[in-house]
């Protein structure tokens, strides 16, 4: 079952991060970004937060399971969806621990101009 857009909208509303929280569709599911850093995935209408020291410290009792076949276990933050403050804190703290996004390579231009 793929994640529906209503679930993504609910996460965004509960997190209260405005334009800082974005999402991108990937393989029928979604990657969630805070300030352009991947912090979570929404798969099968569940919220999987990237494993990090932030999740261990702020939400050590979250259940863990893989978001998709072949993946390692991720903390499942569904129980935080009704606690916007804790969800926001977890997403922001996770973002601080994630590496900066890699610079995008410029696309190869057209034909070189003769001169």
N, C-alpha and C positions, 0 to 999 in steps of 0.2 A: 504494500500500500504506500503510495507516494504521499508526501507531506502536502497539505493544502495551504493556499495563501492565507486563509483565515487564521491558521495556526501561527504563521509568520507574523501577521498583523498583531495577534495577541501577545506574542513575545515582545515585539517592539513597544506596544502600549505598556505592558507591565514593567519593562526595563526602564522606560522613561529617559532614554538617551537621545531622543530626537534624531537629528541627521547624523549623529556620530555612529549609530547602529545601522548598518546596511546589510544587504543579503544578495547572494548571487546563486542562481539555480545551477546545480551541478548533478548530472546523472539522475535526474528526477527528484532530487532532494535539494537541500539548501546549505550553503556555507554562510555563517553569520560573521560579520566584521565589526570591530569597534576601531575607529580611526585607521581603517584600511588593514588591520591585522586580524587574521582569522582567530576567533575565540571560541566558536562552537559550530555544531552542525545540527540541523533539524532533519531528522530521518524518521519516517513512519509516525509523524506527529508526536515525536518526543524530542527533547532538547538535550543534546550531548555536548558537554563542555569539554574543551581541550584539557587533557590531564596536565596538571601543574601543581606547584607548591601552593598556589592560591586555592585550588579546589581542596587540597589536603587540609589546609588550615581553616578555611571558611566553611566548608561543607564536608567534613570527613565521613559522614554517615550516608552520603548519597549512594544509591545502588550503582553498580557498574556493569556494563555489557557493551558489546561491540555495536557501533551504529550501522554497520553493514557487514556482509559476509567477508571474512578474511581480515577484518580490522582488529586492532587490540581493543581492550576494554577502555571505555570512557565513562566518566561520571555522568549519570542521567539526572538532570536537574529539573525534572517535571514537577517535583514537590515545591520548588521555589517559584513556580510561575504565579502563585497567588501571594507571594511576598516580594513585591517589587523592589523594596529597599535591599534585601539580601541578594536578589537576582542581579540588580544593578552593580552592587559591590563586587560580586563574583565575576561578572563580565569585565568590569574595569580593572580589577586586580589581575585577571587572566591576561588582559590586553597588555598590561605593563611588563609581563614576563615573556611575551611572544616576540620573536625577532621582527625587525622592520621588514616590510615587504621588499622583495627584490626589485631593483630598477628594471623597468620594461625596456627591452631593446627596441631601438627605432626600426621601423619597417624599411626594408630596402626600397629605395626610390625607383623611379622610372628610369628611362635611358639617360645616360650622361649627356649633358649639353656639349655640343662642339663649339669651339670657339673663337 
